[in-house]
Amino acid sequence: MDKKQSRLRRAVATRKKIAELRVHRLAVHRTNLHIYANIISPEGDRILVSASSVEPELRKELANGGNVAAAALIGKRVAEKAKAAGIETVAFDRSGFRYHGRVKALADAAREAGLKF
């Protein structure tokens, strides 16, 4: 089993539990160069809010999209967009990534901006 398959295997249990709860899901994906955050509907069929380090407005502010500072900015931005869309509570889906570094920075920034999970 390679690294990606192992990560996806770890993500399955979390996604199954979130599907049972029927709540909005804040899904995080990270690559070496960028970080992405989406809020997905309880049914799992629509992305309601998204933010990423590849957005043109953020590329101007960020020198590097793959660091903790970029992750914190994305967390704040996705929380602001969610509040504007009327979403206040989400379940955090770290997609099998360890909860440290960029993933933790994104989660902390989203909490500080008013998103509850």
N, C-alpha and C positions, 0 to 999 in steps of 0.2 A: 504494500500500500504506500503510495507516495504522499508527500506533504499535503497536497491539495485534497486528496481523498480523505485523509485523516481529519483535516479541518472540517470538511463538509459532513463527515460522520458525526463529529462532535456537535455540529449545529443542528442536527435533526431533532434531538430531544428537546432542545429549547424551542424550536419552531413548532413542534407538536404541542407543547404545553401552551404556547401563546395562541395557537389556533383554538385550543379548548376554551381559553379565557375570552375569546372573541373581543379583543381590544386592538387599538391601533398599535402598530409595531414600528419602532425606530431601528431600521436595519443599517448596519455599518459595514462597509467594505473598504479594505485598504490594499494599496499596492506599494511598491517601493517609491514611486513618484507622486502618488496622489491619494486622497482619502475621499470617500463618498458616503453620504448619509441620506436615507430615504425614509419617509413615513408612509407606511403601507396600510390600506384600509383593513378592517377586521376580516373581511371576506378574503383578502389576499389577492384581489384581482386588479386593484388600482393603486398607483403611486399618487398620494395626495400632496406631498411636499417633498422637495429634494434640494440638496445643496452639495456642492463638491468643489474641490480645489482646481477644477478645470474650467469653471465659469469665468468668462472674460472679465467681469468686474473684480473678481477676487485675484485673478492672475496679476493685475496691476499692483495689488497690495502685497502679494506674496512673492518672495524671491524663490522659495522652494515649497512645493505643495506636499512634500512627504515628511514634514517634521511636526513636532508637538504644537508649535505655534499655529501652524496651518490647521491642525485638527481642532484646536480650541476655537479658532475663528469659524470653522464649519459648524461646530456644535452650537455656537451662539447664533449663527445665521439660520440654521434649521429650526431652532427653538423660536426665533422671532417669526419665521414664516408659518410655523405651526400655530402660534398664538393668533396670528392674523387670520388663519383658516378656521379658527375655533377649536383647535385641538389642544387640550391641556394635559391629558394623561396618556402615556404610552407605555408599552413594554419594550425593554431594551434587548435587541437581538444583536449580539456581537459577532454573529456568523462564524462561530468556532474560533475566533481569534482570542488570544489571552487578554485578560482585562488589566492591561498596564500600558504605559507609553501613550501612543497616539489614541488608542481606543478609550483609555481612561480619561485623557485630556478632553476628548470630544464629549464624553458623558458628563464630566464635571462642568464643562462650559454650558451644556444644554440645561443642566439642573440650575445653574446660577442664573440663566436667562429666563427661568420660570417654568420649564417643562418638568412634569412630575413623572417619575418612574422608579 
